[in-house]
Each structure stands twice: as C-alpha cells, then as structure tokens.
Amino acid sequence: MTPPAAPSMTAVVSPPMGPADSDINQGILSVLKGASLGYWGLLLLAVTTVTWAALCVLYQVYWGLGVAGYSHPVFWGVYIVTFVFWIGIAHAGTLISAILYLFRSKWRAAINRSAEAMTVFAVLTAAQFLGVHVGRVWKSYFILPYPNSRGLWVNFKSPLLWDTFAISTYATISAVFLVIGLIPDLAIARDRATGWRKVLYTVLALGWQGTSRQWKSHNRTVLHLSGLATPLVLSVHSVVSWDFAMSIVPGWHATIFAPYFVAGAIFSGFAMVLTVMIPVRRIYGLEKFITPYHFENMARFILLTSMIVGYAYVVEYFIAWYSAVEFEQTSFFQRAFGSYWVSTWIMISCNAIFPQLLWFRRLRTSIPFLFVLSVLINIGMWFERYVIIITGLSREYDPAVWGQYTPSIVELSILVGSLAFFSMFFLIFLKLFPVIAIAEVKEYAIHEKEHAGDETPWEHAHTYGEIH
C-alpha cells in the first residue's frame, strides 16, 4: 500500500471545514449580528452613567477634593479602594490566558477571550482613579519618569509611581495578548463579513491566511507571551499590596499582604468572569460552548482562592493577637466591632463563608447560584479593600486624631461610573469581536472528536461533567 503523501508546508494547517467547524463559526459569530433593543438600552445606560461620572470628576476638579468625603486622618477613600478593586478584577484574564495555557488546560478556551478583554478594560478603568485620587488630574504627568527642563525627577519611594509602572506594564502585555489571540478569529470573521466590518477585520487580521508558518509563529508568540505574563499575576498585585505593607499603619504593615492580595485578585477576577459571561451565555445562546463543565472548573478556582483569602483573614487576626501590640489589636478589634463592623462582616461573609457552599457539586454546576454568588463576591471584595484602607487610616496610633470617613455622593457617583465605564467597553467589544476564541475551540473540537468518537466537544464536556 502506498503511504499518503506528506502535507505541503504552505498548506493551511486548520482542518477542512466540516459540520463542527461551521457550527462553531456560525454559533460564535452570530453574537456579532445586529443588536437588540435591550442591548442598545444597556449601552445607552452605560454611556449616560459614564457621562454623569465625568461631570462629577469635573465638579471635583473645579471645587477641589473637599467635595469628597475625606476627613482627617482619612485621605485615601473610595478612589483608592476602587483602584485596587479593578486591578484585582484584571488578574483573571492573565491567569486564564497565560497560566492555564502553559498548563494546557483545554477548558479555558471557552472563556479566555472574554477574560482577556475584561483584563484590558479593568486596567483602563483602574488607571483613571490615580488621576481622580490626586485631584489635579492635569498634574498626573509628574508621576511619569521623563526628562524635563526643570530637572525634576519622580519620587521612587512613592506608591503612586510603583502603581504607574505596574499598570503600564500590565496594560501593555494584556493588550498585546488580546490582539495576538484575536488575529486568527478576525481572519475567520473577515471572510464572512461585508461592508465596514470587512474592512475593519481585514486591517486587524494583518494578512492572516492560516499557513503552517503563520500558525507556528502565532503559537510561539502566544507561548512566549504566556511565559512573560505569568510573573505579572504575582508581581502586579504584589506591588499594589506594597502600597500598604511598606507603611507603618496598624493593620497594613504585614508580610502576608502580597500573597493575600494576589489570591484575592484571582478570586475576584474569576467572580467577575462569571458575572459577565453567565448573562452573555444566556442571551446569545452560547450554551453549547460554555457548559456546566466550564463553570464547575471556575467554581473550583473560586473555592480554592476563597479558602486562601479566608486563611489570610484568620492569620491577620491571629498575628494581631499574638503580637501583643496594642495598636494592632485595637485596629483589628475596631474592624470587627467598631464603626465599620458592617463592612467587615459583609467582607467575611461574601468572601470566606458563602463560597464554602461550592463544596457541593450541585451548587458548583447551578448557573443561577453561581451568578448570585459571583455578584456577592464582587461586593465582598470591594468591601475588603474598603475595610483594609479605611479602618487602618481612621484608627492609627493617637486616639486624639481618630476620625470617621463617610463616602460622598461625588465619590459614589464616580464608583458607579467606573462600573459603567467597564460595562460600556465590554458591550462594544461584544458586538465587534468574537467573545469566544474560535480557533481554540476548534482545536479542542478536533481533539475531542479524535478521542470521543462522534460526540461534539460541548456534548463531551457536558457528559464529562455529569460523570465526574
């Protein structure tokens, strides 16, 4: 028998179009078609809220930071709390895209694109708060290390400078990761689009034809970016935690802050992926691609990181007691039973207690339960940052200068505006680019067809979930 001829090196590596391929293309690209009245209503609401928040920022610029709820000695408030919150949200994208890619976790293919987009939008949202926090937004360039005629230089001891380096590095790598991963999918969309969409996808696809040389270069690039981005998961939020840990404020000066913040960031990031993707999956009929199997795996990550965060809570209180330092003990007593006790117990309940229900498999695969839990976790993680920052500053060493902080309407409006800012970008992305990585889902489909008979990949994933 004559052996089959070797494939040409210039041939397209992707397999010939079959029923599974056409289903995947049609199912994912259908999200880009048209827009319902509900979609336009949500987008209009987001734009309106962002506009209102921008007006509040201008109002604050005109009247000064006095319009915020700052009162001595608390001069870090909702703005820094929300900054840390959004940096944490961004971590799920890098974890799913980079670390799980290096570990060859195939289930990530259904959610990595949305997580990567969320990372970029969350970092952009967080970056706004550095300028809003300092008040004089037009002076923000002073935190950039650049040559100038006055011989000024940045203060490398300033946490704001550390955050600048962390955010700029993280935003750059995340954006490159997102764009590189989009190229094969944009080529698929280009071949099926018309009008201005075809022009847009043709430009952004960068001449992709799917040759073996292009796929080899693409896979190598994604691998190298994954290796480069993986340390960022640890470094970026560690730098943010050092904003606090390098100080001598009671409740802040702790070596546990770096791993504690990183675990919390991954925890909140996965929760936000669930919060966003569960409605998208339901509205656009993506149940065949994002199955209970994927949700169960994300729930396991949430359970793991919740246990780490809960352990950190316990260790903080234990060390405060064991240290016999009166200032530390008072600070943590005030957290649990002082003026901010409601915020503290919301934090503990949402982050450490409620996620323990995920030990039950029925709840790990219950979509309504996961959605409600993810929202509660997002609320709890915002309050975690609130408790750490506000209680630490309001109850320091001298009782004579203790103060009480209450957020103002301006601060809360800008907080809500940040949620709308993030939602606005994601809604626009949803209608312009594939929200699921088509090429990676196809690769997974090919693998499963070879190892699971005629089952489609989503059927196999559902079966796997039922068996395991």
C-alpha positions in Angstrom: 0.0 0.0 0.0 1.3 3.4 -0.9 1.8 5.7 2.1 -0.1 9.0 2.0 1.8 12.0 0.7 3.2 14.4 3.3 1.3 17.7 3.6 2.8 20.7 2.0 4.4 23.2 4.3 2.4 26.0 2.7 -0.9 24.3 3.2 -3.5 25.7 5.6 -3.0 23.9 9.0 -6.5 24.3 10.1 -8.6 21.2 9.2 -11.0 21.1 6.3 -14.4 22.7 7.0 -16.8 20.2 8.5 -20.1 20.4 10.3 -18.5 21.0 13.6 -16.4 23.9 12.2 -19.4 25.5 10.5 -21.4 25.2 13.8 -18.6 26.8 15.8 -18.2 29.6 13.3 -21.9 30.3 13.0 -22.6 30.0 16.7 -19.9 32.3 17.9 -20.1 34.9 15.1 -23.8 35.1 15.4 -23.2 37.3 18.5 -21.8 40.0 16.2 -25.0 40.2 14.1 -27.4 43.0 14.8 -28.2 44.4 18.2 -31.5 44.1 20.1 -33.3 47.0 21.8 -32.2 45.7 25.2 -28.5 45.9 24.1 -28.9 49.5 22.9 -30.7 50.3 26.2 -27.9 48.9 28.3 -25.3 50.7 26.2 -27.2 54.0 26.5 -27.5 53.5 30.2 -23.7 52.8 30.5 -22.8 55.9 28.4 -25.2 58.1 30.4 -23.7 56.9 33.7 -20.2 57.4 32.4 -21.2 61.0 31.4 -22.6 61.7 34.8 -19.4 60.4 36.4 -17.3 62.5 34.1 -19.3 65.6 35.2 -18.7 64.6 38.8 -14.9 64.5 38.1 -15.1 68.0 36.5 -17.1 69.2 39.5 -14.4 67.9 41.8 -11.6 69.4 39.7 -13.4 72.8 39.9 -14.1 72.8 43.6 -11.3 70.6 44.8 -11.0 67.4 46.8 -13.1 68.9 49.5 -16.2 67.6 47.8 -15.0 64.0 48.6 -15.8 62.5 52.0 -12.2 62.9 53.2 -11.8 63.9 56.9 -8.6 63.9 58.9 -6.9 61.4 59.1 -8.5 59.5 56.2 -7.3 60.8 52.9 -7.4 57.5 51.0 -11.1 56.7 50.3 -13.4 55.2 47.7 -11.0 56.2 44.9 -8.1 54.0 46.1 -10.5 51.3 47.2 -11.9 51.1 43.7 -8.5 51.4 42.1 -7.3 48.2 43.9 -10.6 46.5 43.2 -10.3 47.0 39.4 -6.6 45.9 39.4 -7.8 42.7 41.1 -10.5 42.1 38.5 -7.9 42.2 35.8 -6.0 39.2 37.2 -8.4 36.5 36.0 -7.6 37.3 32.4 -3.9 36.8 32.8 -4.4 33.7 34.8 -6.8 32.1 32.4 -4.9 33.2 29.3 -1.3 32.7 30.4 -1.0 30.2 33.3 -3.8 27.9 32.2 -2.3 28.0 28.7 1.1 26.9 30.0 -0.6 24.0 31.8 -2.6 23.1 28.6 -6.0 23.4 30.3 -8.3 23.0 27.4 -11.4 24.2 29.2 -10.0 27.7 29.2 -10.7 28.0 25.5 -14.4 28.9 26.1 -13.7 31.8 28.5 -10.2 33.1 27.8 -11.2 35.7 25.2 -13.8 37.4 27.4 -11.3 37.3 30.3 -8.6 38.8 28.2 -10.9 41.6 27.1 -12.0 42.2 30.7 -8.4 42.5 31.8 -7.7 45.3 29.4 -10.9 47.2 30.3 -10.4 46.7 34.0 -6.8 48.0 33.8 -8.0 51.0 31.9 -10.7 51.6 34.5 -8.3 51.3 37.3 -5.9 53.8 35.7 -8.5 56.5 35.8 -8.5 56.5 39.6 -4.9 57.5 40.0 -5.7 60.9 38.4 -9.0 61.2 40.1 -7.5 60.5 43.5 -4.8 63.2 43.3 -7.4 65.7 42.4 -5.3 67.8 40.0 -5.7 65.5 37.0 -3.7 67.7 34.8 -0.6 67.2 37.0 -0.7 63.4 36.5 2.3 63.5 34.2 4.5 64.3 37.2 4.4 60.6 38.1 6.0 59.6 34.8 9.8 59.4 34.7 10.6 61.6 31.8 13.4 64.2 31.1 12.2 67.8 31.6 13.7 71.3 31.5 13.2 71.9 35.3 15.4 69.0 36.3 12.6 67.4 38.3 12.6 63.6 38.9 9.9 61.3 40.2 9.9 60.1 43.8 10.7 56.4 43.5 9.6 55.9 47.1 6.0 56.9 46.1 3.5 54.1 45.9 1.8 56.1 43.0 5.0 55.6 41.0 5.1 51.9 41.7 1.4 51.6 40.6 2.3 53.6 37.4 5.0 51.0 36.4 2.8 48.1 37.4 -0.3 49.3 35.5 1.6 50.4 32.3 3.4 47.0 32.1 0.3 45.0 32.8 -1.8 47.0 30.4 0.8 46.6 27.6 1.2 42.9 28.0 -2.6 42.3 28.4 -3.4 44.3 25.3 -0.7 42.5 23.2 -2.0 39.2 24.4 -5.6 40.1 23.4 -4.6 41.4 20.0 -2.4 38.4 19.1 -5.1 35.9 20.2 -7.7 37.7 18.1 -5.8 37.5 14.8 -7.0 34.0 13.6 -10.6 34.8 14.6 -10.5 38.1 12.9 -9.5 36.3 9.7 -12.5 34.0 10.0 -14.8 37.0 10.6 -13.2 38.8 7.7 -14.1 36.0 5.2 -17.7 36.2 6.3 -18.2 39.9 6.8 -19.3 42.7 4.4 -19.2 46.4 4.4 -17.2 48.3 7.0 -16.8 45.2 9.1 -14.9 43.5 6.4 -12.6 46.5 6.1 -12.0 46.6 9.8 -11.3 42.8 10.1 -9.1 42.9 7.0 -6.9 45.6 8.6 -6.8 44.0 12.0 -6.2 40.4 10.7 -2.8 41.5 9.4 -2.9 39.4 6.3 -3.6 36.1 8.2 -4.1 33.2 5.8 -3.7 30.3 8.2 -0.5 28.8 6.7 1.7 26.5 8.7 4.4 29.2 9.0 1.8 31.7 10.4 0.4 29.1 12.9 3.9 28.2 14.0 4.8 31.9 14.6 1.5 32.5 16.3 1.8 29.6 18.7 5.3 30.5 19.6 4.3 34.1 20.2 1.4 33.1 22.5 3.8 30.7 24.4 6.4 33.4 24.9 3.8 36.0 25.9 2.3 33.4 28.4 5.7 32.9 30.0 6.2 36.7 30.1 2.7 37.4 31.5 2.7 34.7 34.2 5.0 36.6 36.6 2.8 39.6 36.2 0.0 37.8 38.0 2.2 37.7 41.1 4.1 41.0 40.7 1.4 43.5 39.8 -0.9 43.0 42.7 2.1 42.4 45.0 3.2 45.9 44.0 -0.3 47.2 44.8 -0.2 45.5 48.2 3.2 47.2 49.0 1.3 50.5 48.8 0.0 49.4 52.2 2.5 46.9 53.6 5.5 49.3 53.3 3.8 51.8 55.7 3.7 51.6 59.5 -0.1 52.0 59.7 -1.7 49.4 62.1 -3.3 46.6 60.1 -1.2 47.4 57.0 2.3 46.6 58.0 2.3 42.9 57.3 4.3 40.5 55.2 1.2 38.5 54.3 -0.2 41.3 52.1 1.4 40.2 48.8 0.1 36.6 48.6 -3.1 37.7 50.3 -3.8 40.4 47.6 -2.8 38.1 44.8 -5.2 35.3 45.9 -7.9 37.9 46.4 -7.3 39.3 42.9 -7.7 35.9 41.3 -10.7 35.3 43.4 -12.5 38.5 42.4 -11.4 38.1 38.8 -13.0 34.7 38.4 -16.1 36.0 40.0 -16.3 38.9 37.5 -15.9 36.5 34.6 -18.9 34.6 35.9 -20.9 37.8 36.5 -20.3 38.9 32.9 -20.4 35.6 31.0 -23.5 34.0 32.5 -25.9 36.6 31.1 -23.9 36.7 27.8 -24.2 32.9 27.5 -27.9 33.0 28.2 -28.8 36.0 26.0 -26.8 34.9 22.9 -27.3 31.1 23.1 -23.7 30.1 23.8 -24.7 27.1 26.0 -23.1 24.7 23.5 -19.7 26.4 24.0 -19.8 27.4 27.7 -21.1 24.4 29.5 -21.6 23.5 33.2 -18.2 21.8 32.9 -16.5 25.1 32.4 -18.5 26.7 35.2 -17.6 23.9 37.6 -13.9 24.4 36.9 -14.2 28.1 37.5 -16.1 27.4 40.7 -13.3 25.2 41.9 -10.8 28.0 41.4 -13.1 30.3 43.3 -13.4 27.8 46.2 -9.6 27.4 46.3 -8.9 31.1 46.4 -11.7 31.7 48.8 -10.0 29.3 51.2 -6.7 31.2 50.8 -8.4 34.5 51.4 -10.3 33.2 54.5 -7.0 31.8 55.8 -5.4 35.2 55.4 -8.3 36.8 57.4 -7.7 34.4 60.2 -3.9 34.9 60.1 -4.4 38.6 60.3 -6.4 38.4 63.5 -4.2 35.8 65.0 -1.0 37.7 64.4 -2.6 40.9 65.8 -3.4 39.0 69.0 -0.2 37.0 69.1 2.0 40.1 68.6 0.7 41.7 71.8 1.0 45.1 70.1 -1.8 47.2 71.4 -2.1 49.3 68.3 -2.6 46.2 66.1 -5.0 44.6 68.5 -7.1 47.8 68.7 -7.1 48.1 64.9 -8.5 44.7 64.3 -10.9 44.9 67.2 -12.3 48.1 65.6 -12.6 46.3 62.3 -14.8 43.6 63.7 -16.8 45.5 66.3 -16.1 49.2 65.7 -17.6 51.8 63.5 -17.0 49.8 60.3 -18.2 46.4 61.6 -20.9 46.1 58.9 -18.4 46.4 56.1 -16.1 43.9 57.8 -18.8 41.2 58.2 -20.0 41.8 54.7 -16.4 41.1 53.6 -16.1 37.9 55.7 -19.5 36.6 54.7 -19.2 37.1 51.0 -15.5 36.1 50.6 -15.0 33.4 53.2 -18.3 31.9 54.2 -20.7 31.8 51.3 -18.2 30.4 48.8 -17.8 27.3 51.0 -21.2 26.2 49.6 -19.2 25.3 46.4 -18.1 22.1 48.1 -21.5 20.7 46.9 -21.3 19.8 43.3 -24.9 20.5 42.7 -24.2 24.2 43.5 -21.0 24.2 41.6 -23.0 23.5 38.4 -26.0 25.6 39.3 -25.8 28.6 36.9 -28.3 30.8 38.9 -26.4 30.1 42.2 -23.0 30.8 40.6 -24.3 34.1 39.2 -25.7 35.3 42.6 -22.5 34.1 44.4 -20.3 35.9 41.9 -22.1 39.2 42.5 -21.8 38.7 46.2 -18.1 38.0 45.9 -17.6 41.2 43.8 -19.4 43.1 46.6 -17.4 41.4 49.3 -14.0 42.1 47.6 -14.8 45.8 47.2 -15.6 45.9 50.9 -12.4 44.0 51.7 -10.3 46.9 50.2 -12.6 49.4 51.9 -12.1 47.7 55.3 -8.3 47.5 54.9 -7.9 51.1 53.8 -10.4 53.0 55.8 -10.1 51.2 59.2 -6.3 51.4 59.0 -6.3 55.1 58.4 -9.1 56.1 60.7 -7.7 54.4 63.8 -3.9 54.9 63.9 -1.7 55.4 67.0 -3.1 58.6 68.6 -6.7 58.5 69.6 -6.8 62.3 69.6 -6.6 62.3 65.8 -9.0 59.4 65.1 -11.6 60.2 62.5 -14.7 58.9 60.8 -15.0 58.5 57.0 -18.2 58.6 55.0 -18.2 58.5 51.2 -19.7 61.5 49.5 -22.2 61.5 46.6 -19.4 62.5 44.3 -17.3 59.6 45.2 -20.1 57.1 44.9 -21.1 58.5 41.6 -17.6 58.0 40.2 -17.6 54.5 41.7 -20.8 53.7 39.8 -19.4 55.4 36.8 -16.4 53.0 36.8 -18.7 50.1 36.6 -20.5 51.7 33.7 -17.1 52.5 32.1 -16.1 48.9 32.2 -19.5 47.7 31.0 -19.6 50.2 28.1 -16.3 48.9 26.7 -17.3 45.2 27.1 -20.7 45.8 25.4 -18.9 47.4 22.5 -16.4 44.6 22.3 -19.2 42.1 22.4 -20.6 43.4 19.0 -17.2 44.0 17.3 -15.1 40.9 18.1 -15.7 37.2 18.8 -16.3 36.8 22.5 -15.1 33.2 22.4 -11.8 32.1 20.8 -13.0 30.4 17.7 -9.6 28.9 16.7 -9.0 27.4 20.2 -12.5 26.0 20.4 -11.9 24.3 17.0 -8.6 22.9 18.2 -10.4 21.5 21.2 -13.2 20.1 19.0 -10.7 18.3 16.8 -9.0 16.7 19.8 -12.3 15.6 21.3 -13.6 14.1 18.1 -10.4 12.1 17.8 -10.8 10.8 21.4 -14.5 10.8 22.0 -16.0 9.3 18.8 -18.7 11.4 17.1 -19.5 13.5 20.1 -19.3 17.2 19.6 -16.9 19.0 22.1 -19.7 20.6 24.0 -21.6 17.3 24.3 -18.4 15.6 25.5 -17.8 18.4 28.1 -21.3 18.0 29.4 -21.0 14.2 29.6 -17.7 14.6 31.4 -19.3 17.0 33.8 -22.1 14.5 34.5 -19.7 11.6 35.1 -17.2 13.4 37.2 
